[in-house]
Amino acid sequence: MSQAEAVLQGPRPQTAAGFLALFRSELGLTFRRARSIALLAILAVLPVLIGVVVKLQTGDSGRGEGPAFIAQVTQNGLFLVFTALAVALPVFLPMTVGVVAGDSIAGEASTGTLRYLLVAPAGRSRLLAAKFAAGLAFCLAATLAVAAAALATGAALFPLGEVTLLSGDTIGLAAALLRAVLVAGVVAASLAGLVAIGLFISTLTGSGIAAMASTVGLVITVQILDTFPQLHAIQPFLFTHQWLSFGDLLRQPMHWDNVLENLGLQAVYVAVFGSAAWARFTSRDITA
């Protein structure tokens, strides 16, 4: 059964139940794709590789060398969760999310399925909202893939116990697990702006490949711009600028200023590019 047929046979999309049915259909479409499964698998392999490298580096001494953030892994396997997210967030996670978000509209337009889907009484606004919600769900799934694989790898290769935070304070394992869940949630939310940007780019073209490449290319470009000291005046407004602010949650007490600034900036990007995507998608000639 196609997505359009599922929408036609389900509850009316104008109702809450209808929107949930449309959202579930989008979730199935997103997570059934072989590309999405492969991307999630690659993300899950990343913390395994990091853990193995750190383990080999420590050798029999049990003590690692290198940056303190990575060296902490040798003392407690739970810290591999934070390390893996810190490594994945600048490049791997946004590239993965950029591919999915960029292909959300343009991919279906290029294959012709979007035209048939709009025959159903879903409404373009609700369809766009469902695709955005599915994109956010993928952000969460991608983040959890990294975190879960890191936790399993850390537990297998290193001891678990009390965690020494970046501030030097020590907390118990249960409290550290709660911090890990909180950090994963913040990391997933940090990608919300990118989902909105990718969705907007996806409405501008009928080529899924072009939309994916443009979204990923934009992420790389913004990351590069964020490294130039000469551009310090505009860097606080770049959607990637505070992505690593989750490190402030690994202190005692937790510092929320940069985290809230990051989440607020993501909300602005969602509002601006979400509105732009809606304006473009609701007025677009799908048959063109």
HELIX and SHEET records of a PDB file:
HELIX    1   1 GLN A    3  GLN A    9  1                                   7    
HELIX    2   2 ALA A   16  ARG A   32  1                                  17    
HELIX    3   3 ALA A   34  THR A   58  1                                  25    
HELIX    4   4 ALA A   68  GLN A   75  1                                   8    
HELIX    5   5 PHE A   79  ALA A   88  1                                  10    
HELIX    6   6 PHE A   92  THR A  111  1                                  20    
HELIX    7   7 THR A  113  LEU A  117  1                                   5    
HELIX    8   8 ARG A  124  LEU A  157  1                                  34    
HELIX    9   9 LEU A  173  SER A  190  1                                  18    
HELIX   10  10 ALA A  192  SER A  202  1                                  11    
HELIX   11  11 GLY A  208  LEU A  225  1                                  18    
HELIX   12  12 PRO A  229  LEU A  231  5                                   3    
HELIX   13  13 GLN A  235  PHE A  237  5                                   3    
HELIX   14  14 TRP A  243  LEU A  250  5                                   8    
HELIX   15  15 ASP A  257  SER A  283  1                                  27    
SHEET    1   A 2 VAL A 163  THR A 164  0                                        
SHEET    2   A 2 THR A 170  ILE A 171 -1                                        
END                                                                             
